[in-house]
Amino acid sequence: MLRLPVYMDNHATTACDPRVLEAMLPFFTTQYGNAASRNHVFGWKAEQAVTEAREQVARAIGASPAEIVFTSGATESDNLMLKGAARYYRDRGDHVVTLATEHKAVLDSVHALESEGFRVTVLPVEPDGLVDLDRLEAAIDARTTVVSVMWANNEIGTIQPIAAIGRIARSKGALFAVDAAQAVGKLEVDVEAAQVDLLALSGHKLYGPKGVGALFVRRRPKVRLVPLFDGGGHEKGLRSGTLDVTGIVGLGAACALATLEQAIEAERLATLRDRLHERIATRLAGVHVNGTMARGLRLPGNLNLSFDGVEGEALLLALRDVAVSSGSACSSASIEPSHVIRALGVGPDRAHASIRFGLGRFNTAEEVDFVADQVTSTVTKLRELATAEGGLKRESAGAVRLRDR
Ligand SMILES: *Cc1c(COP(=O)(O)O)cnc(C)c1O
C-alpha cells in the first residue's frame, strides 16, 4: 500500500533509520552520562560510546578516529573549517577560493571572511555544474590558504572531480576543504585518496538524527584551526560544549550502516532515479534536466527538472501528495530563483521552473511510478490552464480594444 504523501525530498533531510534510533535509545534513558565525567561509570559508558561512534565516522570516510571532531551539523562544520582555517593561517595568506554553486553555509562563511578583510574568489561553473579545473588552478595564488569545493551538490547532484582538485590544491600549498554533506553515505568518500584536508558531514543527510555532524581535520600534515566557541575545551579544543552523546551515537550508527550498504544502495537509487526520469520525459515535452546525467557525475538519488511553461512553485502546490522541493530548500522562503540553477547560466524562467527530486533509502518503485504519474498529469493540467488563460486574456484584450473604438 502506498502511503501518502510520498516523501521524495531526501536532499533536504532523510528519515532516521529505525536501526539508528534503536542504537540511540539507551542514551536517552539509562545511559545519560556526560562523556567528560571521569569519576563514575555513567561517564565512562558515555565516553566509550563516543569513542565507538568516532571510529564509525572515521571508517566511513577513510580517516582515523583522532581526526574527527563532532559538531552540530554540516553548517557548523562548514563555518568551523572555513573561518577556522582562514583565521589560523592568516599570516601565511589572505585568499579563499570557492564555487558559485556551494551551499549557503559555505558562501555565507566566506562572505563573513571577506568582511574581515580576506580576499574571496567565487568561481563560476560550466553549464553542466562542474568546475573547470584550469580555471580553478589559475584562481589559486601564492596567498591562497583555503580552496573549498563541495563533493556533491544538494540541488543538482553534480559530483565535482574531488581527487583532481585535491591534487591541485596540495600542489599549490593551499588547504582543501570539502562540504560532503550530500556525499557521505551516497558515494565512496575517502579523504586519503582525494587528498582532502577538511571535510564536513551531517547526520540527518544520511539517515541519522538532526543536529549532529562532524568535521574531519587532517593530522598528517597537521591542519590547525581557530575554534568558533570558547569553553571547556572539548574535542581537542576545537569545539567546546558538552557532547551530544545520543546524537553522536546516532551519527556513528548511521555511518556504520552507510559503510555497509552504500554501494548497493547507490545502484538501487540510480535505477529508481532513471526510471522516474524516463517515465516523465517520455510522456511530456519541454522537460529539461538541470545538471549533467553523465555517469558518475550525478548523485544516484538526484533528479532536477525544469518544465517549460510551468512555475516550480505552482507545480509544488498542485502536487499535494508528493513532497519535493523547488529551488533551494534553505532559501525557498524568498522568491529568488535558486543560486545554483542560475549559476548554470539558464534563463530566469527555467530557474523558476526547477523541481528537485531526492530519492532515498526508503523510496520504492511503486512510489516512483506514482510520482511520475502525478508530475505528468499535473504539468499537463497546468499547461492547459495556462493556454486557456492566455486565450481568455487575448479575448478580453480584444474586447477592450473593440469598446475603445
Ligand atoms: C544540508 C546541507 C548542509 C547543512 O547541513 P546541516 O547539518 O543541516 O547544518 C550543508 N551543506 C550541504 C551540501 C547540505 O546538503
The ligand as an ORCA input file, in Angstrom:
! r2SCAN-3c Opt
* xyz 0 1
  C      22.165     20.068      4.382
  C      23.450     20.612      3.904
  C      24.220     21.448      4.718
  C      23.765     21.867      6.102
  O      23.774     20.775      6.959
  P      23.073     20.855      8.399
  O      23.566     19.658      9.105
  O      21.605     20.835      8.121
  O      23.512     22.122      9.038
  C      25.413     21.925      4.228
  N      25.838     21.590      3.003
  C      25.138     20.795      2.190
  C      25.664     20.436      0.848
  C      23.915     20.274      2.614
  O      23.219     19.500      1.806
*
